[in-house]
C-alpha cells in the first residue's frame, strides 16, 4: 500500500514537471507572449489544467503577465539559464575574443554548443543594422546545417558521426538539408584538415565559417563562427576564426573548463 502510494506520488510529480516543461516549450521567438487559451491549445493541455499550472508558475516567477494580461517567460527562468555550466562557462571565456573579432571585422560573430544532434546558439554579436537576425540566441539547428554545428560534428567521435549520418539521412530538414553520407564525410574530413568549417546552408547568400573549441580530450566544448559576404576571401576569415577558437580553447584550459 505504501509502496504503491509512493510510486503514484512520484508519477504525479514527474507528470507535473513534464506539463510545466511542455508549457514553457510552447514559447518561442514567434510566440513570446500567449493567452491562457493559446497556451492550452499549443500544448494540447485542457484549459482547466493549464489554468492551475499557470497559477503555480506565476507564483514561482517561472511565468509573468505583461501589461495586456498575456503570459510571458519569467525573469527567473532567464536567470536560471544563465547559470547552465555548458553555456555560461564557455560564453564567459569566448566573449572577449568574439568582441575582438567583431571590432576588427564588423561581421556577425556567434558561439554555439551541442545539444544532442543540434547546435544551439548561446552568444551573438552583430551590427545593429543587421535585418536578418538568424541565428537568434537559443535557436537550434541540426549540426550539419550550420558552420558552428559542422565544426562541432567534425570533432565528435566517429561512432557519433556515423549515428548522426544515419539519423540525418533518414529525416533531415527537408530535401534542401538531406544528407549525402559520402559528401558529408568528405566535408568533415576537410574541416579536420583545415581547422574550420564553411557553410552556406543557413546564411545564404552570405558564407558562415566556424571553428571548434575543444577540451583537453579533444571533444568539442562548442564552436565560434563568423558570417561574411559571399565572395569574400574565405581562407583569410577561416584562419581568423580558427585562431580565435584556439585562443578561446587555451583560455578555457587555463581556467579549468576543458
VENGI-V368915 format. One record per residue. N is the residue number from 1. RES is the residue in three letters. PHI is phi in whole degrees, 0 to 359 (none if undefined). BURIAL is 1 if it has 16 or more other C-alpha atoms within 10 Angstrom, else 0. D_LAST is the distance of its C-alpha to the last C-alpha in whole Angstrom. Layout:
N|RES|PHI|BURIAL|D_LAST, N|RES|PHI|BURIAL|D_LAST
//
This chain:
1|UNK|none|0|49, 2|UNK|294|0|46, 3|UNK|296|0|43, 4|UNK|296|0|45, 5|UNK|298|0|44, 6|UNK|295|0|41, 7|UNK|295|0|40, 8|UNK|297|0|42, 9|UNK|296|0|40, 10|UNK|297|0|36, 11|UNK|296|0|37, 12|UNK|297|0|39, 13|UNK|295|0|36, 14|UNK|296|0|33, 15|UNK|295|0|36, 16|UNK|295|0|36, 17|UNK|295|0|32, 18|UNK|296|0|32, 19|UNK|293|1|35, 20|UNK|297|1|33, 21|UNK|297|0|30, 22|UNK|296|1|33, 23|UNK|295|1|35, 24|UNK|296|1|31, 25|UNK|289|0|31, 26|UNK|289|1|34, 27|UNK|274|1|33, 28|UNK|207|0|31, 29|UNK|298|0|32, 30|UNK|274|0|35, 31|UNK|222|0|36, 32|UNK|276|0|35, 33|UNK|221|1|38, 34|UNK|224|1|40, 35|UNK|281|0|43, 36|UNK|300|1|44, 37|UNK|296|0|46, 38|UNK|296|1|43, 39|UNK|296|1|40, 40|UNK|298|1|42, 41|UNK|292|0|43, 42|UNK|291|0|40, 43|UNK|260|0|38, 44|UNK|71|0|42, 45|UNK|259|1|42, 46|UNK|306|0|45, 47|UNK|301|0|46, 48|UNK|296|0|47, 49|UNK|293|0|44, 50|UNK|299|1|42, 51|UNK|299|1|44, 52|UNK|297|0|43, 53|UNK|292|1|40, 54|UNK|298|1|39, 55|UNK|301|0|41, 56|UNK|295|0|39, 57|UNK|291|1|36, 58|UNK|293|1|38, 59|UNK|295|0|38, 60|UNK|274|0|35, 61|UNK|82|0|34, 62|UNK|285|1|32, 63|UNK|234|1|35, 64|UNK|223|1|37, 65|UNK|249|0|40, 66|UNK|274|0|41, 67|UNK|296|0|44, 68|UNK|262|0|46, 69|UNK|88|0|45, 70|UNK|280|0|42, 71|UNK|273|1|39, 72|UNK|223|1|36, 73|UNK|296|1|32, 74|UNK|281|1|32, 75|UNK|299|0|30, 76|UNK|301|0|29, 77|UNK|295|0|27, 78|UNK|297|0|25, 79|UNK|295|0|24, 80|UNK|297|0|23, 81|UNK|298|0|21, 82|UNK|295|0|19, 83|UNK|269|0|18, 84|UNK|298|0|16, 85|UNK|303|0|12, 86|UNK|289|1|11, 87|UNK|254|1|13, 88|UNK|295|0|14, 89|UNK|298|1|10, 90|UNK|289|1|9, 91|UNK|296|1|13, 92|UNK|297|0|14, 93|UNK|288|1|11, 94|UNK|284|1|13, 95|UNK|304|1|16, 96|UNK|300|0|18, 97|UNK|289|1|17, 98|UNK|296|1|19, 99|UNK|297|1|21, 100|UNK|298|0|22, 101|UNK|296|1|22, 102|UNK|296|1|25, 103|UNK|296|0|27, 104|UNK|282|0|27, 105|UNK|254|0|28, 106|UNK|73|1|29, 107|UNK|264|1|28, 108|UNK|301|1|26, 109|UNK|233|1|22, 110|UNK|228|1|20, 111|UNK|230|1|16, 112|UNK|225|1|16, 113|UNK|231|1|14, 114|UNK|274|1|15, 115|UNK|231|0|17, 116|UNK|63|0|19, 117|UNK|265|1|21, 118|UNK|245|1|21, 119|UNK|254|1|19, 120|UNK|251|1|19, 121|UNK|274|1|19, 122|UNK|244|1|18, 123|UNK|207|1|19, 124|UNK|205|1|22, 125|UNK|238|1|24, 126|UNK|208|1|27, 127|UNK|297|0|31, 128|UNK|294|0|33, 129|UNK|275|0|36, 130|UNK|290|0|33, 131|UNK|280|0|35, 132|UNK|266|0|33, 133|UNK|276|0|30, 134|UNK|285|0|29, 135|UNK|282|1|26, 136|UNK|276|0|26, 137|UNK|301|1|23, 138|UNK|88|0|23, 139|UNK|285|0|24, 140|UNK|233|1|23, 141|UNK|220|1|24, 142|UNK|308|1|24, 143|UNK|308|1|21, 144|UNK|286|1|24, 145|UNK|267|1|26, 146|UNK|226|1|23, 147|UNK|294|1|22, 148|UNK|302|1|18, 149|UNK|294|1|19, 150|UNK|295|1|20, 151|UNK|297|1|17, 152|UNK|293|1|15, 153|UNK|301|1|18, 154|UNK|295|1|18, 155|UNK|262|1|14, 156|UNK|281|0|15, 157|UNK|301|0|17, 158|UNK|306|0|20, 159|UNK|297|0|22, 160|UNK|295|0|20, 161|UNK|299|1|21, 162|UNK|294|0|25, 163|UNK|297|0|25, 164|UNK|294|1|24, 165|UNK|302|1|27, 166|UNK|295|0|29, 167|UNK|295|0|28, 168|UNK|293|1|29, 169|UNK|294|1|32, 170|UNK|278|0|33, 171|UNK|237|0|33, 172|UNK|50|1|31, 173|UNK|242|0|32, 174|UNK|86|0|36, 175|UNK|301|0|37, 176|UNK|299|0|35, 177|UNK|247|1|32, 178|UNK|294|1|33, 179|UNK|266|1|31, 180|UNK|264|0|33, 181|UNK|305|0|30, 182|UNK|295|0|31, 183|UNK|296|0|31, 184|UNK|291|1|27, 185|UNK|300|1|26, 186|UNK|294|0|28, 187|UNK|296|1|26, 188|UNK|293|1|23, 189|UNK|296|0|23, 190|UNK|294|0|24, 191|UNK|299|1|21, 192|UNK|295|1|19, 193|UNK|287|0|22, 194|UNK|276|0|22, 195|UNK|91|1|18, 196|UNK|206|1|19, 197|UNK|253|1|21, 198|UNK|237|1|25, 199|UNK|216|1|26, 200|UNK|242|1|30, 201|UNK|297|1|30, 202|UNK|257|1|29, 203|UNK|249|1|30, 204|UNK|307|0|33, 205|UNK|276|0|35, 206|UNK|280|0|32, 207|UNK|239|1|29, 208|UNK|250|1|25, 209|UNK|236|1|23, 210|UNK|227|1|19, 211|UNK|226|1|16, 212|UNK|280|1|13, 213|UNK|249|1|9, 214|UNK|256|1|7, 215|UNK|275|1|4, 216|UNK|291|0|5, 217|UNK|265|0|8, 218|UNK|89|0|9, 219|UNK|267|1|9, 220|UNK|285|1|9, 221|UNK|278|1|7, 222|UNK|167|1|11, 223|UNK|203|1|13, 224|UNK|248|1|16, 225|UNK|215|1|19, 226|UNK|225|1|23, 227|UNK|250|1|26, 228|UNK|235|1|29, 229|UNK|298|0|33, 230|UNK|300|0|34, 231|UNK|98|0|35, 232|UNK|291|0|33, 233|UNK|285|0|32, 234|UNK|300|1|29, 235|UNK|299|0|27, 236|UNK|296|0|27, 237|UNK|289|1|25, 238|UNK|297|1|23, 239|UNK|295|1|22, 240|UNK|296|1|22, 241|UNK|288|1|19, 242|UNK|295|1|17, 243|UNK|297|1|17, 244|UNK|296|1|16, 245|UNK|299|1|13, 246|UNK|290|1|12, 247|UNK|293|0|13, 248|UNK|299|1|11, 249|UNK|299|1|8, 250|UNK|300|1|9, 251|UNK|293|1|9, 252|UNK|298|1|6, 253|UNK|298|0|5, 254|UNK|298|0|8, 255|UNK|264|0|8, 256|UNK|78|0|6, 257|UNK|276|1|4, 258|UNK|259|1|0
//
